[in-house]
Amino acid sequence: MAQSVVIFSEVIPTILAVVALYFLFSGVLDNKRTYTIGGIVLFVLAVFIPFVILSSII
């Protein structure tokens, strides 16, 4: 149980946030609106997903 909590609270949000920042910055620099919106959505998802998953686990 403790190992799954660490994965869902630390690893997955970090990976999502890094990918989101990549999409966000590449979308802004290349004037691609879909990348920018995708980066924003992924970043918000990376912020809220640990709370949703951990509240269902605990």
HELIX and SHEET records of a PDB file:
HELIX    1   1 ALA A    2  VAL A    6  1                                   5    
HELIX    2   2 ILE A    7  VAL A   11  3                                   5    
HELIX    3   3 ILE A   12  LEU A   29  1                                  18    
HELIX    4   4 ARG A   33  ILE A   57  1                                  25    
END                                                                             
